[in-house]
């Protein structure tokens, strides 16, 4: 495996992780009622204060 292909893979993974983070951040900024409407995980867990991270729904490794 060449250095360029390794760097390309790392850049692709970073880009995907950043996109997942930005999506999660945008959805979490919505009111809880809207989060429940779209089926966002953890929207119903707000009473206990627990929230799932990105890895629990986005297929993180």
Residue frames as qw, qx, qy, qz and C-alpha x, y, z in Angstrom:
[[0.000, 0.892, 0.453, 0.000, 0.00, 0.00, 0.00],
 [0.448, 0.409, -0.019, 0.795, 1.46, 3.32, -1.00],
 [0.191, -0.268, -0.407, 0.852, 1.68, 6.42, 1.14],
 [0.241, -0.015, -0.234, -0.942, -0.72, 8.30, -1.13],
 [0.538, -0.307, -0.681, -0.391, -3.40, 5.63, -0.87],
 [0.448, -0.358, -0.668, 0.474, -3.00, 5.60, 2.92],
 [0.046, -0.189, -0.177, 0.965, -3.36, 9.37, 3.08],
 [0.367, -0.137, -0.474, -0.789, -6.41, 9.21, 0.82],
 [0.536, -0.366, -0.758, -0.053, -8.05, 6.60, 3.04],
 [0.332, -0.341, -0.518, 0.711, -7.34, 8.65, 6.17],
 [0.104, 0.073, -0.080, -0.989, -8.72, 11.80, 4.54],
 [0.462, -0.249, -0.630, -0.573, -11.88, 9.95, 3.49],
 [0.510, -0.406, -0.722, 0.232, -12.42, 8.56, 6.99],
 [0.199, -0.256, -0.317, 0.891, -11.86, 12.00, 8.51],
 [0.241, -0.065, -0.314, -0.916, -14.33, 13.58, 6.11],
 [0.529, -0.347, -0.705, -0.321, -16.98, 10.98, 6.92],
 [0.451, -0.385, -0.628, 0.504, -16.46, 11.37, 10.66],
 [0.058, -0.152, -0.108, 0.981, -16.71, 15.15, 10.39],
 [0.378, -0.195, -0.487, -0.763, -19.95, 14.88, 8.38],
 [0.543, -0.408, -0.734, 0.003, -21.43, 12.53, 11.02],
 [0.332, -0.318, -0.459, 0.760, -20.44, 14.93, 13.79],
 [0.105, 0.036, -0.109, -0.988, -21.97, 17.93, 12.02],
 [0.475, -0.300, -0.635, -0.530, -25.20, 16.01, 11.36],
 [0.514, -0.421, -0.690, 0.288, -25.45, 14.92, 14.99],
 [0.209, -0.229, -0.275, 0.910, -24.79, 18.46, 16.16],
 [0.254, -0.106, -0.325, -0.905, -27.49, 19.88, 13.87],
 [0.550, -0.371, -0.680, -0.312, -30.08, 17.32, 14.95],
 [0.481, -0.377, -0.614, 0.500, -29.29, 17.74, 18.64],
 [0.063, -0.075, -0.115, 0.989, -29.86, 21.49, 18.28],
 [0.388, -0.338, -0.537, -0.669, -33.48, 20.81, 17.28],
 [0.552, -0.345, 0.341, -0.678, -36.20, 20.78, 19.94],
 [0.301, -0.146, 0.926, -0.173, -36.77, 17.39, 21.60],
 [0.664, 0.410, 0.439, -0.444, -40.20, 17.10, 19.98],
 [0.601, 0.674, -0.302, -0.305, -38.68, 17.31, 16.50],
 [0.027, 0.489, -0.872, 0.015, -35.94, 14.86, 17.44],
 [0.508, 0.080, 0.801, -0.307, -38.64, 12.39, 18.46],
 [0.674, 0.573, 0.137, -0.446, -40.52, 12.99, 15.20],
 [0.526, 0.647, -0.522, -0.179, -37.50, 12.03, 13.11],
 [0.979, -0.135, -0.152, -0.009, -36.75, 9.04, 15.35],
 [0.272, 0.703, -0.531, 0.387, -33.48, 10.36, 16.71],
 [0.762, -0.224, -0.565, 0.225, -31.99, 7.88, 19.22],
 [0.407, -0.120, -0.452, 0.785, -31.75, 9.25, 22.71],
 [0.200, -0.377, -0.142, -0.893, -34.54, 11.79, 22.28],
 [0.708, -0.490, -0.359, -0.360, -36.70, 9.70, 24.58],
 [0.762, -0.207, -0.432, 0.437, -33.85, 9.23, 27.08],
 [0.142, 0.599, -0.147, 0.774, -33.66, 12.91, 28.06],
 [0.651, -0.668, -0.074, -0.352, -35.38, 12.19, 31.38],
 [0.906, -0.340, -0.022, 0.249, -32.46, 10.04, 32.52],
 [0.117, -0.908, 0.310, 0.255, -29.84, 12.35, 31.06],
 [0.610, -0.211, 0.661, 0.381, -28.23, 9.62, 28.98],
 [0.558, 0.719, -0.111, -0.399, -27.52, 10.20, 25.32],
 [0.884, 0.090, 0.356, 0.288, -26.02, 7.95, 22.70],
 [0.187, -0.636, 0.380, 0.646, -23.01, 9.11, 20.77],
 [0.503, 0.555, -0.387, -0.538, -22.50, 9.09, 17.04],
 [0.105, 0.331, -0.930, -0.120, -21.09, 5.58, 17.08],
 [0.391, 0.154, 0.827, -0.375, -24.31, 4.04, 18.29],
 [0.594, 0.597, 0.417, -0.341, -26.25, 4.92, 15.13],
 [0.397, 0.810, -0.266, -0.341, -23.81, 5.84, 12.39],
 [0.964, 0.237, -0.068, 0.098, -21.98, 2.57, 12.04],
 [0.030, -0.859, 0.497, -0.124, -18.80, 3.71, 13.76],
 [0.753, 0.251, -0.594, 0.129, -15.98, 1.21, 14.00]]
